[in-house]
């Protein structure tokens, strides 16, 4: 998402409007950490990736 910010990259353009932007990030923020209730042994959601949290990414993109 962060690497493709502002670009037309279908893998990161979650709403398929032709640009990776705040609308796509809002979808991630809304659904972050939610687990499928129909899966009894779902793994615990990650809070960071390579030491970077969602809040870090939001701040780096200037969305906070």
PDB file of N, H, CA, C and O in Angstrom:
ATOM      1  N   UNK A   1       0.836  -1.182   0.000  1.00  0.00           N
ATOM      2  CA  UNK A   1       0.000   0.000   0.000  1.00  0.00           C
ATOM      3  C   UNK A   1       0.882   1.248   0.000  1.00  0.00           C
ATOM      4  O   UNK A   1       0.729   2.125  -0.850  1.00  0.00           O
ATOM      5  N   UNK A   2       1.786   1.317   0.939  1.00  0.00           N
ATOM      6  H   UNK A   2       1.911   0.604   1.629  1.00  0.00           H
ATOM      7  CA  UNK A   2       2.632   2.499   1.072  1.00  0.00           C
ATOM      8  C   UNK A   2       3.520   2.693  -0.163  1.00  0.00           C
ATOM      9  O   UNK A   2       3.687   3.818  -0.632  1.00  0.00           O
ATOM     10  N   UNK A   3       4.079   1.624  -0.680  1.00  0.00           N
ATOM     11  H   UNK A   3       3.943   0.709  -0.299  1.00  0.00           H
ATOM     12  CA  UNK A   3       4.941   1.695  -1.863  1.00  0.00           C
ATOM     13  C   UNK A   3       4.171   2.154  -3.094  1.00  0.00           C
ATOM     14  O   UNK A   3       4.720   2.838  -3.958  1.00  0.00           O
ATOM     15  N   UNK A   4       2.913   1.779  -3.170  1.00  0.00           N
ATOM     16  H   UNK A   4       2.467   1.223  -2.468  1.00  0.00           H
ATOM     17  CA  UNK A   4       2.094   2.094  -4.347  1.00  0.00           C
ATOM     18  C   UNK A   4       1.213   3.328  -4.172  1.00  0.00           C
ATOM     19  O   UNK A   4       0.355   3.596  -5.012  1.00  0.00           O
ATOM     20  N   UNK A   5       1.413   4.072  -3.106  1.00  0.00           N
ATOM     21  H   UNK A   5       2.110   3.854  -2.424  1.00  0.00           H
ATOM     22  CA  UNK A   5       0.586   5.237  -2.807  1.00  0.00           C
ATOM     23  C   UNK A   5       0.576   6.214  -3.977  1.00  0.00           C
ATOM     24  O   UNK A   5       1.632   6.608  -4.472  1.00  0.00           O
ATOM     25  N   UNK A   6      -0.610   6.602  -4.414  1.00  0.00           N
ATOM     26  H   UNK A   6      -1.468   6.282  -4.012  1.00  0.00           H
ATOM     27  CA  UNK A   6      -0.762   7.562  -5.500  1.00  0.00           C
ATOM     28  C   UNK A   6      -0.639   6.967  -6.892  1.00  0.00           C
ATOM     29  O   UNK A   6      -0.753   7.681  -7.888  1.00  0.00           O
ATOM     30  N   UNK A   7      -0.406   5.665  -6.963  1.00  0.00           N
ATOM     31  H   UNK A   7      -0.312   5.086  -6.153  1.00  0.00           H
ATOM     32  CA  UNK A   7      -0.224   5.004  -8.259  1.00  0.00           C
ATOM     33  C   UNK A   7      -1.453   4.175  -8.622  1.00  0.00           C
ATOM     34  O   UNK A   7      -2.342   3.965  -7.797  1.00  0.00           O
ATOM     35  N   UNK A   8      -1.487   3.720  -9.841  1.00  0.00           N
ATOM     36  H   UNK A   8      -0.765   3.890 -10.511  1.00  0.00           H
ATOM     37  CA  UNK A   8      -2.547   2.828 -10.312  1.00  0.00           C
ATOM     38  C   UNK A   8      -2.000   1.404 -10.274  1.00  0.00           C
ATOM     39  O   UNK A   8      -1.561   0.872 -11.294  1.00  0.00           O
ATOM     40  N   UNK A   9      -2.030   0.801  -9.110  1.00  0.00           N
ATOM     41  H   UNK A   9      -2.386   1.234  -8.281  1.00  0.00           H
ATOM     42  CA  UNK A   9      -1.535  -0.564  -8.919  1.00  0.00           C
ATOM     43  C   UNK A   9      -2.684  -1.412  -8.397  1.00  0.00           C
ATOM     44  O   UNK A   9      -3.097  -1.271  -7.246  1.00  0.00           O
ATOM     45  N   UNK A  10      -3.192  -2.287  -9.242  1.00  0.00           N
ATOM     46  H   UNK A  10      -2.856  -2.401 -10.177  1.00  0.00           H
ATOM     47  CA  UNK A  10      -4.401  -3.036  -8.899  1.00  0.00           C
ATOM     48  C   UNK A  10      -4.253  -3.879  -7.641  1.00  0.00           C
ATOM     49  O   UNK A  10      -5.246  -4.113  -6.952  1.00  0.00           O
ATOM     50  N   UNK A  11      -3.060  -4.340  -7.320  1.00  0.00           N
ATOM     51  H   UNK A  11      -2.253  -4.150  -7.880  1.00  0.00           H
ATOM     52  CA  UNK A  11      -2.872  -5.140  -6.119  1.00  0.00           C
ATOM     53  C   UNK A  11      -3.081  -4.365  -4.835  1.00  0.00           C
ATOM     54  O   UNK A  11      -3.384  -4.958  -3.799  1.00  0.00           O
ATOM     55  N   UNK A  12      -2.925  -3.056  -4.881  1.00  0.00           N
ATOM     56  H   UNK A  12      -2.678  -2.574  -5.722  1.00  0.00           H
ATOM     57  CA  UNK A  12      -3.107  -2.205  -3.705  1.00  0.00           C
ATOM     58  C   UNK A  12      -4.346  -1.326  -3.798  1.00  0.00           C
ATOM     59  O   UNK A  12      -4.787  -0.771  -2.791  1.00  0.00           O
ATOM     60  N   UNK A  13      -4.903  -1.196  -4.975  1.00  0.00           N
ATOM     61  H   UNK A  13      -4.544  -1.647  -5.793  1.00  0.00           H
ATOM     62  CA  UNK A  13      -6.091  -0.363  -5.193  1.00  0.00           C
ATOM     63  C   UNK A  13      -7.331  -1.181  -4.817  1.00  0.00           C
ATOM     64  O   UNK A  13      -7.967  -1.798  -5.672  1.00  0.00           O
ATOM     65  N   UNK A  14      -7.654  -1.172  -3.544  1.00  0.00           N
ATOM     66  H   UNK A  14      -7.137  -0.671  -2.850  1.00  0.00           H
ATOM     67  CA  UNK A  14      -8.686  -2.063  -3.015  1.00  0.00           C
ATOM     68  C   UNK A  14     -10.083  -1.779  -3.539  1.00  0.00           C
ATOM     69  O   UNK A  14     -10.908  -2.690  -3.614  1.00  0.00           O
ATOM     70  N   UNK A  15     -10.367  -0.533  -3.904  1.00  0.00           N
ATOM     71  H   UNK A  15      -9.698   0.207  -3.843  1.00  0.00           H
ATOM     72  CA  UNK A  15     -11.706  -0.212  -4.413  1.00  0.00           C
ATOM     73  C   UNK A  15     -11.721  -0.064  -5.943  1.00  0.00           C
ATOM     74  O   UNK A  15     -12.744   0.299  -6.523  1.00  0.00           O
ATOM     75  N   UNK A  16     -10.591  -0.346  -6.585  1.00  0.00           N
ATOM     76  H   UNK A  16      -9.760  -0.642  -6.114  1.00  0.00           H
ATOM     77  CA  UNK A  16     -10.482  -0.364  -8.057  1.00  0.00           C
ATOM     78  C   UNK A  16     -10.930   0.939  -8.723  1.00  0.00           C
ATOM     79  O   UNK A  16     -11.567   0.925  -9.776  1.00  0.00           O
ATOM     80  N   UNK A  17     -10.580   2.079  -8.083  1.00  0.00           N
ATOM     81  H   UNK A  17     -10.062   2.091  -7.227  1.00  0.00           H
ATOM     82  CA  UNK A  17     -10.924   3.368  -8.692  1.00  0.00           C
ATOM     83  C   UNK A  17      -9.765   3.955  -9.494  1.00  0.00           C
ATOM     84  O   UNK A  17      -9.861   5.078  -9.990  1.00  0.00           O
ATOM     85  N   UNK A  18      -8.674   3.205  -9.625  1.00  0.00           N
ATOM     86  H   UNK A  18      -8.596   2.293  -9.222  1.00  0.00           H
ATOM     87  CA  UNK A  18      -7.558   3.640 -10.455  1.00  0.00           C
ATOM     88  C   UNK A  18      -6.429   4.324  -9.723  1.00  0.00           C
ATOM     89  O   UNK A  18      -5.451   4.730 -10.351  1.00  0.00           O
ATOM     90  N   UNK A  19      -6.531   4.465  -8.403  1.00  0.00           N
ATOM     91  H   UNK A  19      -7.325   4.134  -7.892  1.00  0.00           H
ATOM     92  CA  UNK A  19      -5.456   5.095  -7.642  1.00  0.00           C
ATOM     93  C   UNK A  19      -5.444   4.535  -6.217  1.00  0.00           C
ATOM     94  O   UNK A  19      -6.492   4.316  -5.611  1.00  0.00           O
ATOM     95  N   UNK A  20      -4.239   4.311  -5.701  1.00  0.00           N
ATOM     96  H   UNK A  20      -3.387   4.490  -6.193  1.00  0.00           H
ATOM     97  CA  UNK A  20      -4.077   3.876  -4.316  1.00  0.00           C
ATOM     98  C   UNK A  20      -4.063   5.139  -3.469  1.00  0.00           C
ATOM     99  O   UNK A  20      -3.157   5.964  -3.587  1.00  0.00           O
ATOM    100  N   UNK A  21      -5.073   5.286  -2.612  1.00  0.00           N
ATOM    101  H   UNK A  21      -5.809   4.616  -2.516  1.00  0.00           H
ATOM    102  CA  UNK A  21      -5.222   6.527  -1.862  1.00  0.00           C
ATOM    103  C   UNK A  21      -5.895   6.297  -0.510  1.00  0.00           C
ATOM    104  O   UNK A  21      -6.013   5.165  -0.041  1.00  0.00           O
ATOM    105  N   UNK A  22      -6.334   7.401   0.104  1.00  0.00           N
ATOM    106  H   UNK A  22      -6.238   8.320  -0.277  1.00  0.00           H
ATOM    107  CA  UNK A  22      -6.946   7.360   1.433  1.00  0.00           C
ATOM    108  C   UNK A  22      -8.169   6.447   1.477  1.00  0.00           C
ATOM    109  O   UNK A  22      -8.424   5.813   2.500  1.00  0.00           O
ATOM    110  N   UNK A  23      -8.919   6.371   0.401  1.00  0.00           N
ATOM    111  H   UNK A  23      -8.712   6.886  -0.431  1.00  0.00           H
ATOM    112  CA  UNK A  23     -10.098   5.497   0.381  1.00  0.00           C
ATOM    113  C   UNK A  23      -9.691   4.041   0.590  1.00  0.00           C
ATOM    114  O   UNK A  23     -10.365   3.296   1.303  1.00  0.00           O
ATOM    115  N   UNK A  24      -8.599   3.645  -0.028  1.00  0.00           N
ATOM    116  H   UNK A  24      -8.052   4.249  -0.607  1.00  0.00           H
ATOM    117  CA  UNK A  24      -8.101   2.281   0.147  1.00  0.00           C
ATOM    118  C   UNK A  24      -7.586   2.080   1.576  1.00  0.00           C
ATOM    119  O   UNK A  24      -7.839   1.045   2.191  1.00  0.00           O
ATOM    120  N   UNK A  25      -6.870   3.064   2.091  1.00  0.00           N
ATOM    121  H   UNK A  25      -6.664   3.905   1.591  1.00  0.00           H
ATOM    122  CA  UNK A  25      -6.348   2.967   3.453  1.00  0.00           C
ATOM    123  C   UNK A  25      -7.478   2.952   4.472  1.00  0.00           C
ATOM    124  O   UNK A  25      -7.380   2.259   5.485  1.00  0.00           O
ATOM    125  N   UNK A  26      -8.544   3.698   4.227  1.00  0.00           N
ATOM    126  H   UNK A  26      -8.624   4.261   3.404  1.00  0.00           H
ATOM    127  CA  UNK A  26      -9.694   3.684   5.143  1.00  0.00           C
ATOM    128  C   UNK A  26     -10.286   2.286   5.256  1.00  0.00           C
ATOM    129  O   UNK A  26     -10.730   1.884   6.331  1.00  0.00           O
ATOM    130  N   UNK A  27     -10.295   1.545   4.157  1.00  0.00           N
ATOM    131  H   UNK A  27      -9.935   1.872   3.283  1.00  0.00           H
ATOM    132  CA  UNK A  27     -10.790   0.164   4.177  1.00  0.00           C
ATOM    133  C   UNK A  27      -9.906  -0.698   5.082  1.00  0.00           C
ATOM    134  O   UNK A  27     -10.409  -1.513   5.855  1.00  0.00           O
ATOM    135  N   UNK A  28      -8.601  -0.514   4.982  1.00  0.00           N
ATOM    136  H   UNK A  28      -8.193   0.148   4.354  1.00  0.00           H
ATOM    137  CA  UNK A  28      -7.678  -1.271   5.831  1.00  0.00           C
ATOM    138  C   UNK A  28      -7.880  -0.901   7.290  1.00  0.00           C
ATOM    139  O   UNK A  28      -7.955  -1.779   8.150  1.00  0.00           O
ATOM    140  N   UNK A  29      -7.970   0.388   7.576  1.00  0.00           N
ATOM    141  H   UNK A  29      -7.909   1.101   6.878  1.00  0.00           H
ATOM    142  CA  UNK A  29      -8.153   0.844   8.954  1.00  0.00           C
ATOM    143  C   UNK A  29      -9.436   0.267   9.536  1.00  0.00           C
ATOM    144  O   UNK A  29      -9.448  -0.199  10.675  1.00  0.00           O
ATOM    145  N   UNK A  30     -10.504   0.294   8.766  1.00  0.00           N
ATOM    146  H   UNK A  30     -10.494   0.672   7.840  1.00  0.00           H
ATOM    147  CA  UNK A  30     -11.803  -0.205   9.237  1.00  0.00           C
ATOM    148  C   UNK A  30     -11.758  -1.701   9.549  1.00  0.00           C
ATOM    149  O   UNK A  30     -12.401  -2.155  10.496  1.00  0.00           O
ATOM    150  N   UNK A  31     -11.013  -2.460   8.771  1.00  0.00           N
ATOM    151  H   UNK A  31     -10.491  -2.092   8.001  1.00  0.00           H
ATOM    152  CA  UNK A  31     -11.014  -3.919   8.894  1.00  0.00           C
ATOM    153  C   UNK A  31      -9.772  -4.496   9.568  1.00  0.00           C
ATOM    154  O   UNK A  31      -9.654  -5.714   9.703  1.00  0.00           O
ATOM    155  N   UNK A  32      -8.860  -3.652   9.985  1.00  0.00           N
ATOM    156  H   UNK A  32      -8.956  -2.663   9.876  1.00  0.00           H
ATOM    157  CA  UNK A  32      -7.600  -4.101  10.568  1.00  0.00           C
ATOM    158  C   UNK A  32      -7.831  -4.924  11.832  1.00  0.00           C
ATOM    159  O   UNK A  32      -8.492  -4.470  12.766  1.00  0.00           O
ATOM    160  N   UNK A  33      -7.293  -6.110  11.854  1.00  0.00           N
ATOM    161  H   UNK A  33      -6.755  -6.479  11.096  1.00  0.00           H
ATOM    162  CA  UNK A  33      -7.368  -6.962  13.039  1.00  0.00           C
ATOM    163  C   UNK A  33      -8.630  -7.791  13.156  1.00  0.00           C
ATOM    164  O   UNK A  33      -8.740  -8.618  14.061  1.00  0.00           O
ATOM    165  N   UNK A  34      -9.580  -7.589  12.265  1.00  0.00           N
ATOM    166  H   UNK A  34      -9.491  -6.917  11.530  1.00  0.00           H
ATOM    167  CA  UNK A  34     -10.822  -8.359  12.308  1.00  0.00           C
ATOM    168  C   UNK A  34     -10.533  -9.777  11.828  1.00  0.00           C
ATOM    169  O   UNK A  34      -9.825  -9.987  10.843  1.00  0.00           O
ATOM    170  N   UNK A  35     -11.093 -10.737  12.541  1.00  0.00           N
ATOM    171  H   UNK A  35     -11.668 -10.567  13.341  1.00  0.00           H
ATOM    172  CA  UNK A  35     -10.900 -12.131  12.167  1.00  0.00           C
ATOM    173  C   UNK A  35     -12.211 -12.739  11.710  1.00  0.00           C
ATOM    174  O   UNK A  35     -13.287 -12.304  12.120  1.00  0.00           O
ATOM    175  N   UNK A  36     -12.116 -13.730  10.872  1.00  0.00           N
ATOM    176  H   UNK A  36     -11.242 -14.084  10.539  1.00  0.00           H
ATOM    177  CA  UNK A  36     -13.285 -14.440  10.367  1.00  0.00           C
ATOM    178  C   UNK A  36     -13.909 -15.244  11.506  1.00  0.00           C
ATOM    179  O   UNK A  36     -13.279 -16.174  12.009  1.00  0.00           O
ATOM    180  N   UNK A  37     -15.133 -14.907  11.925  1.00  0.00           N
ATOM    181  H   UNK A  37     -15.644 -14.151  11.516  1.00  0.00           H
ATOM    182  CA  UNK A  37     -15.751 -15.605  13.056  1.00  0.00           C
ATOM    183  C   UNK A  37     -16.107 -17.059  12.757  1.00  0.00           C
ATOM    184  O   UNK A  37     -16.351 -17.834  13.682  1.00  0.00           O
ATOM    185  N   UNK A  38     -16.139 -17.433  11.500  1.00  0.00           N
ATOM    186  H   UNK A  38     -15.941 -16.804  10.749  1.00  0.00           H
ATOM    187  CA  UNK A  38     -16.486 -18.814  11.169  1.00  0.00           C
ATOM    188  C   UNK A  38     -15.265 -19.742  11.167  1.00  0.00           C
ATOM    189  O   UNK A  38     -15.401 -20.946  10.946  1.00  0.00           O
ATOM    190  N   UNK A  39     -14.079 -19.185  11.411  1.00  0.00           N
ATOM    191  H   UNK A  39     -13.969 -18.207  11.591  1.00  0.00           H
ATOM    192  CA  UNK A  39     -12.861 -19.995  11.481  1.00  0.00           C
ATOM    193  C   UNK A  39     -12.474 -20.142  12.949  1.00  0.00           C
ATOM    194  O   UNK A  39     -12.116 -19.162  13.603  1.00  0.00           O
ATOM    195  N   UNK A  40     -12.548 -21.355  13.460  1.00  0.00           N
ATOM    196  H   UNK A  40     -12.839 -22.151  12.929  1.00  0.00           H
ATOM    197  CA  UNK A  40     -12.324 -21.572  14.892  1.00  0.00           C
ATOM    198  C   UNK A  40     -10.859 -21.443  15.300  1.00  0.00           C
ATOM    199  O   UNK A  40     -10.583 -21.088  16.446  1.00  0.00           O
ATOM    200  N   UNK A  41      -9.928 -21.713  14.420  1.00  0.00           N
ATOM    201  H   UNK A  41     -10.152 -22.001  13.489  1.00  0.00           H
ATOM    202  CA  UNK A  41      -8.513 -21.653  14.787  1.00  0.00           C
ATOM    203  C   UNK A  41      -7.749 -20.589  13.992  1.00  0.00           C
ATOM    204  O   UNK A  41      -6.596 -20.791  13.611  1.00  0.00           O
ATOM    205  N   UNK A  42      -8.404 -19.469  13.753  1.00  0.00           N
ATOM    206  H   UNK A  42      -9.341 -19.305  14.063  1.00  0.00           H
ATOM    207  CA  UNK A  42      -7.764 -18.380  12.999  1.00  0.00           C
ATOM    208  C   UNK A  42      -6.557 -17.860  13.778  1.00  0.00           C
ATOM    209  O   UNK A  42      -6.618 -17.736  15.001  1.00  0.00           O
ATOM    210  N   UNK A  43      -5.467 -17.555  13.087  1.00  0.00           N
ATOM    211  H   UNK A  43      -5.417 -17.655  12.093  1.00  0.00           H
ATOM    212  CA  UNK A  43      -4.298 -17.016  13.791  1.00  0.00           C
ATOM    213  C   UNK A  43      -4.592 -15.619  14.322  1.00  0.00           C
ATOM    214  O   UNK A  43      -5.420 -14.891  13.776  1.00  0.00           O
ATOM    215  N   UNK A  44      -3.898 -15.261  15.393  1.00  0.00           N
ATOM    216  H   UNK A  44      -3.225 -15.852  15.837  1.00  0.00           H
ATOM    217  CA  UNK A  44      -4.052 -13.932  15.974  1.00  0.00           C
ATOM    218  C   UNK A  44      -3.540 -12.884  14.980  1.00  0.00           C
ATOM    219  O   UNK A  44      -2.523 -13.090  14.318  1.00  0.00           O
ATOM    220  N   UNK A  45      -4.244 -11.778  14.887  1.00  0.00           N
ATOM    221  H   UNK A  45      -5.070 -11.611  15.426  1.00  0.00           H
ATOM    222  CA  UNK A  45      -3.854 -10.701  13.970  1.00  0.00           C
ATOM    223  C   UNK A  45      -2.506 -10.115  14.379  1.00  0.00           C
ATOM    224  O   UNK A  45      -2.216  -9.968  15.566  1.00  0.00           O
ATOM    225  N   UNK A  46      -1.699  -9.788  13.397  1.00  0.00           N
ATOM    226  H   UNK A  46      -1.935  -9.908  12.432  1.00  0.00           H
ATOM    227  CA  UNK A  46      -0.395  -9.164  13.640  1.00  0.00           C
ATOM    228  C   UNK A  46      -0.601  -7.693  13.984  1.00  0.00           C
ATOM    229  O   UNK A  46      -1.483  -7.037  13.430  1.00  0.00           O
ATOM    230  N   UNK A  47       0.213  -7.183  14.894  1.00  0.00           N
ATOM    231  H   UNK A  47       0.929  -7.716  15.344  1.00  0.00           H
ATOM    232  CA  UNK A  47       0.127  -5.765  15.251  1.00  0.00           C
ATOM    233  C   UNK A  47       1.211  -4.939  14.569  1.00  0.00           C
ATOM    234  O   UNK A  47       1.157  -3.709  14.566  1.00  0.00           O
ATOM    235  N   UNK A  48       2.197  -5.625  13.989  1.00  0.00           N
ATOM    236  H   UNK A  48       2.241  -6.624  13.991  1.00  0.00           H
ATOM    237  CA  UNK A  48       3.250  -4.917  13.259  1.00  0.00           C
ATOM    238  C   UNK A  48       3.861  -5.847  12.218  1.00  0.00           C
ATOM    239  O   UNK A  48       3.720  -7.067  12.290  1.00  0.00           O
ATOM    240  N   UNK A  49       4.540  -5.242  11.252  1.00  0.00           N
ATOM    241  H   UNK A  49       4.654  -4.250  11.194  1.00  0.00           H
ATOM    242  CA  UNK A  49       5.260  -5.992  10.223  1.00  0.00           C
ATOM    243  C   UNK A  49       6.632  -5.359  10.069  1.00  0.00           C
ATOM    244  O   UNK A  49       6.751  -4.184   9.723  1.00  0.00           O
ATOM    245  N   UNK A  50       7.657  -6.141  10.327  1.00  0.00           N
ATOM    246  H   UNK A  50       7.560  -7.096  10.608  1.00  0.00           H
ATOM    247  CA  UNK A  50       9.041  -5.653  10.280  1.00  0.00           C
ATOM    248  C   UNK A  50       9.217  -4.430  11.173  1.00  0.00           C
ATOM    249  O   UNK A  50       9.942  -3.495  10.832  1.00  0.00           O
ATOM    250  N   UNK A  51       8.536  -4.453  12.331  1.00  0.00           N
ATOM    251  H   UNK A  51       7.947  -5.212  12.608  1.00  0.00           H
ATOM    252  CA  UNK A  51       8.660  -3.382  13.310  1.00  0.00           C
ATOM    253  C   UNK A  51       7.819  -2.150  13.026  1.00  0.00           C
ATOM    254  O   UNK A  51       7.900  -1.169  13.766  1.00  0.00           O
ATOM    255  N   UNK A  52       7.019  -2.175  11.978  1.00  0.00           N
ATOM    256  H   UNK A  52       6.953  -2.972  11.377  1.00  0.00           H
ATOM    257  CA  UNK A  52       6.196  -1.023  11.595  1.00  0.00           C
ATOM    258  C   UNK A  52       4.731  -1.342  11.881  1.00  0.00           C
ATOM    259  O   UNK A  52       4.224  -2.386  11.471  1.00  0.00           O
ATOM    260  N   UNK A  53       4.058  -0.438  12.586  1.00  0.00           N
ATOM    261  H   UNK A  53       4.470   0.410  12.918  1.00  0.00           H
ATOM    262  CA  UNK A  53       2.643  -0.620  12.905  1.00  0.00           C
ATOM    263  C   UNK A  53       1.766   0.128  11.900  1.00  0.00           C
ATOM    264  O   UNK A  53       2.255   0.933  11.108  1.00  0.00           O
ATOM    265  N   UNK A  54       0.480  -0.149  11.947  1.00  0.00           N
ATOM    266  H   UNK A  54       0.083  -0.803  12.591  1.00  0.00           H
ATOM    267  CA  UNK A  54      -0.460   0.570  11.085  1.00  0.00           C
ATOM    268  C   UNK A  54      -0.419   2.064  11.391  1.00  0.00           C
ATOM    269  O   UNK A  54      -0.473   2.885  10.475  1.00  0.00           O
ATOM    270  N   UNK A  55      -0.326   2.419  12.659  1.00  0.00           N
ATOM    271  H   UNK A  55      -0.282   1.752  13.403  1.00  0.00           H
ATOM    272  CA  UNK A  55      -0.234   3.841  13.021  1.00  0.00           C
ATOM    273  C   UNK A  55       1.010   4.489  12.412  1.00  0.00           C
ATOM    274  O   UNK A  55       0.958   5.638  11.976  1.00  0.00           O
ATOM    275  N   UNK A  56       2.121   3.763  12.381  1.00  0.00           N
ATOM    276  H   UNK A  56       2.163   2.828  12.735  1.00  0.00           H
ATOM    277  CA  UNK A  56       3.341   4.289  11.754  1.00  0.00           C
ATOM    278  C   UNK A  56       3.090   4.613  10.282  1.00  0.00           C
ATOM    279  O   UNK A  56       3.466   5.683   9.803  1.00  0.00           O
ATOM    280  N   UNK A  57       2.459   3.691   9.575  1.00  0.00           N
ATOM    281  H   UNK A  57       2.154   2.822   9.964  1.00  0.00           H
ATOM    282  CA  UNK A  57       2.179   3.887   8.145  1.00  0.00           C
ATOM    283  C   UNK A  57       1.235   5.067   7.946  1.00  0.00           C
ATOM    284  O   UNK A  57       1.451   5.895   7.061  1.00  0.00           O
ATOM    285  N   UNK A  58       0.197   5.145   8.760  1.00  0.00           N
ATOM    286  H   UNK A  58       0.022   4.472   9.478  1.00  0.00           H
ATOM    287  CA  UNK A  58      -0.764   6.252   8.670  1.00  0.00           C
ATOM    288  C   UNK A  58      -0.039   7.584   8.854  1.00  0.00           C
ATOM    289  O   UNK A  58      -0.278   8.532   8.106  1.00  0.00           O
ATOM    290  N   UNK A  59       0.842   7.654   9.847  1.00  0.00           N
ATOM    291  H   UNK A  59       1.036   6.884  10.454  1.00  0.00           H
ATOM    292  CA  UNK A  59       1.607   8.880  10.087  1.00  0.00           C
ATOM    293  C   UNK A  59       2.549   9.187   8.929  1.00  0.00           C
ATOM    294  O   UNK A  59       2.654  10.340   8.513  1.00  0.00           O
ATOM    295  N   UNK A  60       3.235   8.172   8.402  1.00  0.00           N
ATOM    296  H   UNK A  60       3.149   7.234   8.740  1.00  0.00           H
ATOM    297  CA  UNK A  60       4.174   8.379   7.300  1.00  0.00           C
ATOM    298  C   UNK A  60       3.473   8.871   6.039  1.00  0.00           C
ATOM    299  O   UNK A  60       4.056   9.611   5.246  1.00  0.00           O
ATOM    300  N   UNK A  61       2.228   8.462   5.858  1.00  0.00           N
ATOM    301  H   UNK A  61       1.754   7.861   6.502  1.00  0.00           H
ATOM    302  CA  UNK A  61       1.458   8.908   4.692  1.00  0.00           C
ATOM    303  C   UNK A  61       0.788  10.264   4.928  1.00  0.00           C
ATOM    304  O   UNK A  61       0.154  10.808   4.024  1.00  0.00           O
ATOM    305  N   UNK A  62       0.924  10.805   6.132  1.00  0.00           N
ATOM    306  H   UNK A  62       1.439  10.363   6.866  1.00  0.00           H
ATOM    307  CA  UNK A  62       0.349  12.108   6.447  1.00  0.00           C
ATOM    308  C   UNK A  62      -1.156  12.087   6.625  1.00  0.00           C
ATOM    309  O   UNK A  62      -1.833  13.084   6.374  1.00  0.00           O
ATOM    310  N   UNK A  63      -1.679  10.952   7.057  1.00  0.00           N
ATOM    311  H   UNK A  63      -1.130  10.142   7.261  1.00  0.00           H
ATOM    312  CA  UNK A  63      -3.130  10.823   7.203  1.00  0.00           C
ATOM    313  C   UNK A  63      -3.612  11.102   8.617  1.00  0.00           C
ATOM    314  O   UNK A  63      -4.815  11.047   8.871  1.00  0.00           O
ATOM    315  N   UNK A  64      -2.722  11.396   9.533  1.00  0.00           N
ATOM    316  H   UNK A  64      -1.744  11.441   9.327  1.00  0.00           H
ATOM    317  CA  UNK A  64      -3.113  11.688  10.911  1.00  0.00           C
ATOM    318  C   UNK A  64      -2.858  13.114  11.248  1.00  0.00           C
ATOM    319  O   UNK A  64      -3.128  13.540  12.371  1.00  0.00           O
TER     320      UNK A  64
END
